[in-house]
Amino acid sequence: MSTELPTTFDPAEIEQRWYAHWEDQGLFRPDRPDAQPYTIVNPPPNVTGSLHIGHALDNTLQDIMVRYERLRGKDALWVVGTDHAGIATQMVVERQLEAKQDKRTNYSREDFVAKVWEWKEESGGTITRQLRRLGCSMDWSREQFTMDPHFSAAVTKTFVDLYNDGLIYRDKRLVNWDPKLKTAISDLEVETQDVKGSFWHFRYPLEEGVTLADGRDYIEVATTRPETMLADMAVAVHPEDERYKSVVGKHVVLPITGRRVPIVADEHADPELGSGAVKITPGHDFNDFEVGKRAGFKPAEMLNMLDGEANVCQVNDAAKIPDEFIGLHRFKRDGVDGARELVVQRLKESGHLIPHIAKTKKGEEQELDAEPRTIATPFGDRGGVVIEPWLTDQWYVDAEKLAVKPIEAVKNGEVEIVPKSWKKTFFNWMENIQPWCVSRQLWWGHRIPAWYDAEGKAYVALNEEEAQAQAGEGAALTRDEDVLDTWFSSALWPFATLGWPEQTDLVAKHYPNDLLVSGFDILFFWDARMMMMGQYTTGQNPWPKLYLHGLVRAADGQKMSKSKGNVVDPLGLIDQYGADALRFFMAAMESQGRDIKMDDKRIEGYRNFATKLWNATRFCQSNGIGASTSIAAPKTTHAVNRWIIGEVVQTRQALDAALADLRFDAAANTIYHFVWDRFCDWYLELVKPVLGVNVFAEPAISASSSEQLEALRKKAKEKREFAEAAHAENVAETRAVAGWALDQILVMLHPFMPFITEELWSKQGNRADYPLITAKWVDPQAEVDAEAKAEIDWLIALTSAIRTAKNELGIAPGAKLEAFCPAPSALAKSVAEANAGAIERLARLTAIHFAEAPAGAAMQIAAGEDALVIPLEGVIDIEAEKIRLSKALEASAKEAKSLEGRLSNANFVERAKPEAVEKARADHAHHTAEVARLEAALARLG
């Protein structure tokens, strides 16, 4: 028995209730030990995080696949967990201490870490609660954390194994250094911002007795970072630059410090840029570091003029930095000049600054210390200060060697990247990969398992006892203070979450995983590293398929950011429209890697879609249509029922194909159009007369005698009883088919809209032991009935064409018309004869005459291969309608042409605001479509 649905669809009420039921009943991981496994791991969000719109997209796509495979009978496991997020989490706790006028350094390392754990237990579950609101069917019973003991053991083992195999080593190299956080950070944590800055030009004097070919006794260099000249170690010129060939191998004498540094030949110097000579500061610039190595400088010899807080320091006596610079910050701070300002001042005083000649608005020349420029500057995304390339000792992974097998796996098809367009990017990065810095100067995280003796020799081991055994008794050991980059531990996510290195049943069954869904922005930082670690630790790829989705952008196409104020809160959208509507929007808009533009109207439209399904189910309930009793399609005799069964068959096939190819947009649009167009708009309309007629009127009877009257009455009664029995059979068949088709809709739509479908499933029949989340995937066990499909599709085409034509010509939708079909197909005749009532009710045609149409104005329409003529004399004022349509056509054509001209203007497209360009494109598309529609309408009038 079905349970009557409320009149109004209320997403909030059903979402909370159903999610609690699914989780409480353990339905996210049904006990299917003998079933084929299907495994996805979620990209672990930071434990400090809150759900953002990117999470909503990423997790919606994963949930669609997990729910789909669960319905297909697989042992579907979606591994959920959070990342300890070293920098972010430590910052959160430090800010809490600062609010109390306290700081980290007031505590021992152990006491501070204890405070972080305390924060994690109290406040670290925000995002996991929010994922539940989205409907994510994750196995919460096995929720993971990258600092859990079993996970930490996996991290330590991996580090030690890599070290023993020569794939982890300690080295002095440049890193992205955050002077505020006082730690190295990854490239992912660096944000480039355009900053107004300056470009200074200096004279570097050549050593005594040396001049250039043009007689100058100096080389001109230019820089946006004048303070770094205190640590310059060379000047580079291009080896083919004739201006400098005679001085290669000679020296310049640095102003301020007086150090002699060599002039080296290196292709890094571009003869076409500036003077063609560049200052080389290998301790503070990534390009210069490579130039310095090529010039023969060892990293240990390179000068690092700043300490961890970016204050000038005397690295060694050879640096010769004057005392007045020692302790100065690199930049001006709190109104106090820094090293930059003092360097410029001293070079100006000594005559080594080459002024920039600029023109005022009046055209007059003026001297400036530097040329104003906008400079792309790296900032730490969390510290918020300018990142300093800094020379320091860190731990590195030999990523080049680890990248070999992942490259082979993608090349030979063992790992498929979808969409394929990302393969080129993958290869480009992997084949030019740099050593991976994995150490961080933090207290929160996986501490590096290395101990040092008094001479600084490192002993890497699983624990201190093993390290001591390596060093020998009596050796005093000190543990490395650093922790590992969180990307190192998260690279183990696909298998460490299953219990590795223990060979658990979960590892045996669910590793490798089946699919990874990820944003393209972490392809290298996470995805590629999982491939490296998966191959190294297990000898297997972590998954056979990697799906990379695009970004969710603001409505105008701009990237979302807090600074722009265009960030969209997915929880607010869920509150307004429901989780189902947001999920369906994400799926429908996800087109293999293309970015998604936020569109509240479309989300509202999908909320309306859910409401339409709700109301369609209420209609079914009011007409005695309940739950189906069979997975297979019911036996049918009537064309409309045979047709809808065939539509289910085709929809299931299209859905399976789309999801196999990870075409989420195609899958969503397939089920959308089947529900809205085929089932609600056509099938339910076509069967309404069957469901609504329950009483047969008794016909009027006249006879010449009572005996004859009685005989006629008896015959009429038999005829009526036969008709009633036939109708009852028709009603029963239609109810059975309608209930079955609705059930198939709920099953197919469930991965996209889990909440409303589960609610309707439960209300259509008593199936408490058979919830939709663990139901069986659609299996009609039927074929498409070609005859029924042709008949109903012809009827739909006829009705749609007439409705469109009426709308174009301004004819009232309810106006009844006649049609003429002079050369009908056999299909047209059979449909017209069998569906006269439906044609009159839906197409509003009182008759279809298989004859020539009378002379006069008429409109032409098509249904299948048949052409029909509908006379318009007396229906509308033909001439007035032609005038109206012509004026509208002229206006739209004029506007379309104007917009086309604007859009073909490169200045407009490149310089106008993105929202203005987007509106122009939308308006152009609208008017172009209007021109086509109006031309068709005029053509109909002849």
C-alpha positions, 0 to 999 in steps of 0.5 A: 500500500502506498502512503499519501504524500503531502501536498508540498515537497519539503527537501529539508525535512526528508533530507535530514530524516533519510540520511540519519536512517541510511547511516544508522542502518549501515546502508552505505556499506551493505554486507556483500562479501561475495559481491564484486568490489567497487572502491573510491577514496575521497580526496581527504579535505583538511580537518580545518576545512568547511564545505566549499563549492568545489567539494560539492562538485567533487563529492557529488560526482563520487557519490553518483558513481558509488550509489550507481555501483551499489544499485548494480549489486557491487560491494561499494566502498567509499573511503572517507577521512580527513587530512591533518593539514599540518600548516593550516591546523597549526595556524588555527591553534596558534591563533587561538593561543594568540587570542589569549595573549599566548603563543606556541613557544610557551609550550613544549612540543609535546604539550602543543601537539596535545592542544592540537589533538584537543582542538581536533576532537572538539572542532575538527569534524565540521566538514564531515558533518557538511558532507552528510548534508550533501548526501554523501554515502561514505562508509563513516564506520571506517572514517580515516585520519592521516594521523591515526596510529595505523596511518602514521605507521604506514607513513614511517615505513614508507619514508624508511623504505624510500631512504634505504632504497636511496630515494629519499635524501637530505640536500641543500636547495632552494625552497619556497620559504614562508617567513611568517610561518617559518617553514618551507611550503609547496608550490600549491600553497603559493599564490601569485599576485600582481603587485605594483613594484619597481625595476631598478638599474645598477652599474656593477664596476668591472675589475680594474683594467677591464673594459667592454668593447664600447669602452665602458668600465661597468656592466649594467644589471637590472632587478626588481629585488635590489636587496638581494645584491648583497648575496650576488655571486655572479653576473651572467651574459649569453655565450653568443652575446658579442658585447660581453664575450671579451669579459667572460671569465673576468669579474665585477666588483659589487658595490656595498660589499666590495666582493669580486664575482665572476662574469659567466656565460649562460643561456639564461641571459637573454641578449634581447632583454635590457642590457643582456646581463643579469645579476645571479643570486643563487641563494634567493632565486630558483633560476639563479640557483640553476645558473649558479650550479652550472657555473660551478658553485656548490649549494653549500657555497651559495650565500643566503643573506636572510634568516628564517624571518627574512631579516638580513644576516651575515651568513659567513665572513665571505659575504662582507655585508656591512653591519648597518644592514644586519638585522634589517627586514628585507622590506619596509615594515611598520614605517621602518625602511628595510634592506631594500630601501637602504641598498637603493639609498647607498647605491644612489649615493655611490653613483651606481644607481642608473636613474629611469627617465620618465615623462610627465603627463605634460611631456616633460622628462623627469628622473626616477630611481626606478621604472614603475612595474606591475610584478607577479609576486608569490605569496603564501596562501596562509601566511599571507606574506611574500614567499622568499626563495631560501637556501636551506637543508631539507629532505627530498624525494627522488621524484624523477625515479618514482615518476618512471612507472606512472609515466609508463602506466599512462602511456600503455593505458594501464591508467586512463586519464579522463578527459584525455586532454590532460595526458599531455599536461601530465607527461609534461610535468612528470617528464620534467619533474623536480626533487620533491621537498617533503620536510616542513618546519612545524610541530604538527604532523608526521615527525621525520624518522631521522636521528642525528649524532654529534657530527650531524650524521643521520640515522633513519629508522622506524623508531629510536631504538633502531636508530640507536642500534645503527649508531652504536651504544653510547652515541648521543642522538637527537631527533629531526625537528621537522615533520613531513609535507602532508602531501607525502602522507596523503599520497598513501591514501588509497591503500593506507586507509585500508590497513596497509602495510598489513595485508588486511582483507580490505587491502586484498579486496579493495586495492587497487581502487576502481576510480579516482575523482579529482580536481585538475588542480591537484593532478601533480600534488596528489594524483601523480604522487599517489601513482608514484607511491602506489607503484613503489609500495605495492607494485600496483597502480592505485586505480585504473582510471583518473577523472579530472573535473573542472573548477566551479566559477562565479556566474560571470566566469571569474574564479571564486575568491574571498577577496573578490567576494564572489564565493558561493556557499553550497550549504546556503544553496542546500538551504534554499533549494535542497541538496538534490537540486544542487547535486543535479546541477553539478552533474548536469553541468559537469562536461568532462573537465570544462569549468562550471559557471554558477547559475542559481536559476538552473539550480532553482529549475532542478528544484522545480524538476524535483517538485514535478516528480513529486506531483507526478507521484501524487497523481499516480497515488490518486489514481491507484498506482503504487509500487511495482512487484517485479524488476522485469517489465509487466506484460502489456498489450496497449501501445502507450504502455509498450512505448513507455517500457521501451523508453525505460529500456533506452534510458537505462542503456543511455545511462549505463553508457554515459556513466561508463564513459563518466559523461555526467552531463549526458547521464543527468540530461538523459534521466531528466528528459525521460522523467520530465518529457516522456513520463510526466508530459506524455505518458501520464497525459496519454493514460489519463483517459484510461485512468479517469473513465470508470463508468459506462453510460447505458445507451438509449434503446428503442424497440417495437415489442417488449420481447425485442426490447428485453433482447436488446437490453440483454445484448447491450448489457453483455456489450457493456459488461464486456467493455467494462471488463476490457476497460478494467483490464486496461486500467489494471495493465496501465496501473501496473506499467505506470507503477513499474515505470515510476519505480524505474525512474526512482532507481535511475534518478537515485544516484543523482537525487538520493533524498527525494527518490528514497522518500517517494520509493518508501511512500509508493509501497511498504518496502521497509526491508528493501530501501531504494539505496540498496535496491537493484538496478533497472533490468526491464528484461524487455525490448523496444517495441518498434511498432508502439514507439513509431505510433506514440512518437508520431502522435507526440511529434504531431502534437508538439508541432501544432503547439509550436506553430500555434505559439509562433502564430499567436493562436490560442493553445486551446483553439480547435483546428482541422488538418489535411494530409493528402498523401498519408503514410500507413503509420499516419492512418493507423495512428489517426484511427487508433488515437482520435480521442488523444489527438483531439484532446492533446493536439486539439485537432477535431479531425485529420482528413486524408485529402487535399486541403482547401485553398487559402492561407494555411500552416504546414507542419510535419509529423514523422514523414507526413506533411499536414496542412492546417487551414487558417482562414477565420482563425487569425488575421493573416495579413496582420499576423504577417505584418507583426511577424515581419516587424519582429523579424526585422528588429531581431535581425538588426539587433543580432547583426549589431551584437555580431559586430560588437563580438567580432571586435577584439577590443570589446571582447578583450577589454570589456568586463567579462559579464558584459561580454557574456551578456552580449553573447547570450543576447546574440544567441537569443536574437539569432534564434528569434530570427530563425523562429520568425522566419519559420512562422512567416514561411508557415503563412505562405 
